[in-house]
Amino acid sequence: MTNKFTVTAKAHTDMSAVDLLASKCEKSNIELSKIKIKNLMKQGACWIKSAKPERIRKAKYEVKRGQTIKLFVDLNIQEQDMSELKCLHETHHYGVYYKPVGVLCQGTKYGDSYTILRELHKRMGREPFLIHRLDKETSGVMIIAYTKKGARAFSQQIKDHKIEKTYQAEVKGHPPESKRLESVIDGKEAILEYTVKKKLEKTSIVEVKLITGRKHQIRIQFTELGFPVMGDPRYGKGNGNDIGLQLVASKLSFDDPWRSGNFVTVEIPKEKQLL
């Protein structure tokens, strides 16, 4: 049995989701016990096929005759310690959180158990809203909206470039003391500004002001400059290490949408910073 596969089952009579999937696995010689199927469902790996696919988490969910469900199985998904996900600042409409390394912001079709959105949903008992993302390998500070009104307000601030995002990174070599980097990523303008804060023997610690927010922007632009981020598993050469990606979202500054003129700055704990 491979580590990543799908199980699709169509109900010919009304029956529970777990029984339907277990029956399908048995007929297809797939070694998945009912307990394993239940756990995968709890982790958000089961979907009912429709115009708008819906996650099915309860094993006793009754699948109606003619309906089709799909189980996405990834045996490589590892349990994550979510205790390091900490709230650093919050109001009724939003919270600013520290995201640890190795944690996804949101789920995939293979599940959402060890993600920011699912963890906060369980903690608060209501659905939170993602405003911006951090890579799985990147730790740092991020805004999570608690209300639709909050999500709209911060999404507009993101669009208007009114949220100041500061990062710290350890890069290979010694780049120029400060520079504005402008390039194109996936057909879109990508801009950042950085300042070297500390020179080490073979690397440098830089502080980065992100002007635009493209996927992997800092990692790509420093690689293009010739000074890739240390520990980056995807970009650069000769920048490997034993401790992982040396990139943290260290600070966010923004105007509180509900307290005009109240400029909020939130930084990650000192021990989590690179400087």
C-alpha positions, 0 to 999 in steps of 0.5 A: 500500500502506498503512503498517499492515495484516495478511496472513492465510494458510492452508496447504493443504500443509505449507510454510515460513512465509516461503514461505506468506506470500510466496505469499499476498502475491503472490496479493494484490498486496501488495509484500512481499519474502521478505527483508522478511517474514523481518525482520518475523518476526524482529521478532515480527510473525508469529503462528500462529492457535490457541486460544493464539496463538504468535509465529513468528520463524523463516522456516523454521517449518513450517506444517502443512496446515490451519494459519493464520498471520497477519502484522501489518505496521506500516511506521511502526515505527522502529528504536530504540537499546537501548544506553541500557537500563542495569541500575542494580541486580540480584540473582539474582531481579531487576534494576532498569533505566533505561528510555529515552524512546521504548522500549516495555516490552512488545510488541504484535501488530505486534512486540516487537523494540525493547522492554524484555522482548525486549531483556533476553531476548536479553541474558540468554538467558531470559525476564524478567518485567514487574512494572510499566510506564512509558509509551513517552514516559516515561523512568526506573527500573523493576523487571524480575524474572528468575524466576517467584518474583521476579515473584510477590514483587514483584507482591504488593508492588505489590498491597500498595503497598509499593513507593515510586515517585517521579517528577519532572515539569515542569508548566505554570504554578505549582501550589500548593506541595504537595498530595494529589490524589485522583480516579477514573481508569477507575473506580478510585481514583487518589492521588498527592502532590506537592511543588514543588521548583523554580519557573521563569518559566512552569513548575514542577518537581515531585516526585511520590509515586505512591500508586496506579498508574493508566495515565497517572495523573500526566499526567491528574491534573495536567491536571485540576488545571490544570497539565499536564505539559510536552510531553504529546502527549495531555493538556493545552493550551498545554503543547507543547514541542520536547523531548518529555514532561517526566516521569521515574520518578526513584526506586524504594524497596522491601524486598528480598524475599530480604533481610528488612530490606534496604531498597533505593533506586535512582535514575536517573543525575543527568544523566537527572533534571529536578532 
